[in-house]
Amino acid sequence: MKDETLGGRLRRCRVARDLTQRGIAEKLFEAETTDREQTPSLTEAARRIATLTVAVSQYEAGRRPSARVLRVLADLFEVDVAELAGLQVPGKAAEGNGEPADKSDARTGPPTLQELRTRRGMTQAEVARALGITRAAYAFVEQGRSGLAEAHAPMLAQLLRVTPQRLTLALPKLSEPTAPADRAGA
């Protein structure tokens, strides 16, 4: 995505999918009501969609959406959250010139666990909470300092929206603990 502002990227994605601001608002409303136990009344739904239509207009004008809304928009537009937010994604072309943004950032191979998580727009704490573990325990998994419990693998794959095989490729190799004697000689 070339546009330097989030609003411009949102507008371009919306137009490319032939959606109106109200159409986006309706999708946001659907996303926020899927978690509710009760269905809102038609009056409440119409009022909320009108409010969300104004919010979409404000997002396109420069107001920053919440992380949750940004994730929903990225899913709707089928793009990475980091790309939609304008964050530099390692290995992506810089300014459309066909060259990686930074040659040291260009890497080959499958994305890492951290990259998969950030593409979903999730924090370590959010992933850890979903898995029922501490943020520190999850951070150790991303760093290769600890393995992922077998029971957590299917949940994590579903959370990151990848296949279990894809998740396995993203998991870092466990780092070998260094013996105190080895560290003394370094």
C-alpha positions as CSV (number, residue, x, y, z in Angstrom):
1,M,0.0,0.0,0.0
2,K,1.6,3.2,-1.2
3,D,-0.6,5.9,0.5
4,E,1.3,7.4,3.4
5,T,-1.8,8.0,5.6
6,L,-4.0,5.4,7.3
7,G,-7.1,7.3,6.1
8,G,-5.9,7.2,2.5
9,R,-5.2,3.4,2.8
10,L,-8.6,2.8,4.3
11,R,-10.3,4.9,1.6
12,R,-8.4,3.0,-1.2
13,C,-9.3,-0.4,0.3
14,R,-13.0,0.6,0.6
15,V,-13.2,1.9,-2.9
16,A,-11.4,-1.1,-4.3
17,R,-14.0,-3.3,-2.8
18,D,-16.8,-1.0,-4.1
19,L,-18.1,-0.3,-0.5
20,T,-19.6,2.8,0.9
21,Q,-18.7,4.2,4.3
22,R,-22.1,3.0,5.4
23,G,-21.2,-0.5,4.1
24,I,-18.1,-0.5,6.2
25,A,-20.1,0.7,9.2
26,E,-22.5,-2.2,8.7
27,K,-19.6,-4.7,8.6
28,L,-18.2,-3.1,11.8
29,F,-21.6,-3.4,13.4
30,E,-21.8,-7.1,12.5
31,A,-18.4,-7.7,14.0
32,E,-19.3,-6.0,17.3
33,T,-22.6,-7.7,17.6
34,T,-21.4,-11.3,17.0
35,D,-20.1,-11.4,20.6
36,R,-23.4,-10.2,22.1
37,E,-25.9,-12.7,23.5
38,Q,-28.9,-10.5,22.7
39,T,-29.6,-9.1,19.2
40,P,-30.1,-5.3,19.3
41,S,-33.4,-3.8,18.3
42,L,-33.8,-2.3,14.9
43,T,-33.7,1.2,16.3
44,E,-30.6,0.5,18.3
45,A,-28.9,-1.1,15.2
46,A,-29.8,1.8,13.0
47,R,-28.5,4.3,15.5
48,R,-25.2,2.4,16.0
49,I,-24.7,2.0,12.2
50,A,-25.2,5.7,11.8
51,T,-22.6,6.4,14.5
52,L,-20.2,3.9,12.9
53,T,-20.7,5.6,9.5
54,V,-19.5,8.9,11.0
55,A,-16.6,7.0,12.6
56,V,-15.5,5.5,9.3
57,S,-15.6,9.0,7.7
58,Q,-13.5,10.3,10.6
59,Y,-11.0,7.4,10.1
60,E,-10.6,8.3,6.5
61,A,-10.1,11.9,7.5
62,G,-7.3,11.0,9.9
63,R,-8.8,9.8,13.2
64,R,-7.1,6.7,14.3
65,P,-9.3,3.6,15.0
66,S,-8.8,1.4,18.0
67,A,-6.7,-1.7,17.6
68,R,-9.8,-3.9,17.6
69,V,-11.4,-1.8,14.8
70,L,-8.2,-1.9,12.9
71,R,-8.1,-5.7,13.1
72,V,-11.7,-5.9,11.9
73,L,-10.9,-3.5,9.0
74,A,-7.8,-5.5,8.0
75,D,-9.9,-8.7,8.0
76,L,-12.6,-7.1,5.9
77,F,-10.0,-5.8,3.4
78,E,-8.0,-9.0,3.5
79,V,-4.7,-7.2,4.3
80,D,-2.2,-7.4,7.2
81,V,-3.0,-5.1,10.1
82,A,0.6,-3.9,10.0
83,E,0.4,-3.1,6.3
84,L,-3.0,-1.3,6.8
85,A,-1.6,0.7,9.8
86,G,1.4,1.8,7.7
87,L,4.0,0.0,9.7
88,Q,7.0,-1.1,7.9
89,V,6.8,-4.8,7.2
90,P,10.2,-6.5,6.8
91,G,10.8,-7.7,3.2
92,K,8.0,-5.5,1.7
93,A,9.0,-3.2,-1.1
94,A,9.7,0.4,0.1
95,E,7.8,3.2,-1.6
96,G,6.9,1.0,-4.6
97,N,10.5,1.0,-6.0
98,G,10.7,-2.8,-5.9
99,E,13.5,-2.8,-3.4
100,P,13.2,-4.1,0.2
101,A,12.9,-1.2,2.7
102,D,16.1,-2.3,4.3
103,K,18.3,-5.0,2.9
104,S,19.0,-6.2,6.4
105,D,15.2,-6.6,7.0
106,A,14.7,-8.7,3.8
107,R,14.6,-12.4,4.9
108,T,13.6,-15.5,3.1
109,G,11.6,-18.3,4.5
110,P,8.4,-18.5,6.4
111,P,7.2,-15.7,8.7
112,T,8.2,-16.0,12.3
113,L,5.7,-16.5,15.1
114,Q,6.0,-12.8,16.0
115,E,5.3,-11.8,12.4
116,L,2.2,-14.0,12.3
117,R,1.0,-12.4,15.5
118,T,1.6,-8.8,14.4
119,R,-0.1,-9.5,11.1
120,R,-3.2,-10.4,13.1
121,G,-2.7,-7.1,15.0
122,M,-2.4,-8.9,18.3
123,T,-0.2,-8.2,21.3
124,Q,1.7,-10.9,23.2
125,A,-0.7,-10.4,26.1
126,E,-3.8,-10.9,23.9
127,V,-2.4,-14.2,22.6
128,A,-1.3,-15.3,26.0
129,R,-4.8,-14.6,27.5
130,A,-6.4,-16.6,24.7
131,L,-4.1,-19.5,25.4
132,G,-4.6,-19.2,29.1
133,I,-0.9,-18.6,29.8
134,T,1.1,-15.6,31.0
135,R,2.5,-13.1,28.6
136,A,6.0,-13.9,29.8
137,A,5.4,-17.6,29.0
138,Y,4.2,-16.7,25.5
139,A,7.1,-14.3,25.0
140,F,9.5,-17.2,25.8
141,V,7.8,-19.3,23.1
142,E,8.3,-16.5,20.5
143,Q,11.9,-16.2,21.5
144,G,12.6,-19.9,21.3
145,R,13.4,-20.1,25.0
146,S,10.5,-22.4,25.7
147,G,8.5,-24.8,23.6
148,L,4.8,-24.5,22.8
149,A,2.6,-27.0,24.8
150,E,1.1,-29.5,22.4
151,A,-2.4,-28.6,23.7
152,H,-1.9,-24.9,22.8
153,A,-0.8,-25.5,19.2
154,P,-4.3,-26.0,17.6
155,M,-5.6,-23.0,19.5
156,L,-2.7,-20.8,18.5
157,A,-3.0,-21.9,14.8
158,Q,-6.7,-21.0,14.9
159,L,-6.0,-17.7,16.6
160,L,-3.3,-16.7,14.1
161,R,-5.5,-18.1,11.2
162,V,-2.8,-20.4,9.9
163,T,-2.7,-24.2,9.4
164,P,-1.0,-26.3,12.1
165,Q,1.8,-27.1,9.6
166,R,2.3,-23.3,8.9
167,L,2.4,-22.7,12.7
168,T,5.1,-25.4,13.1
169,L,7.2,-23.7,10.4
170,A,6.9,-20.4,12.3
171,L,7.9,-21.7,15.7
172,P,11.5,-20.8,16.5
173,K,14.0,-23.6,17.2
174,L,14.5,-24.0,20.9
175,S,17.7,-22.3,22.0
176,E,20.1,-24.6,23.9
177,P,20.7,-23.5,27.5
178,T,24.3,-22.4,28.0
179,A,26.2,-24.0,30.8
180,P,27.8,-21.6,33.3
181,A,31.3,-23.0,32.3
182,D,30.6,-22.2,28.6
183,R,29.7,-18.6,29.5
184,A,32.8,-18.0,31.6
185,G,35.0,-18.7,28.6
186,A,33.1,-16.3,26.3
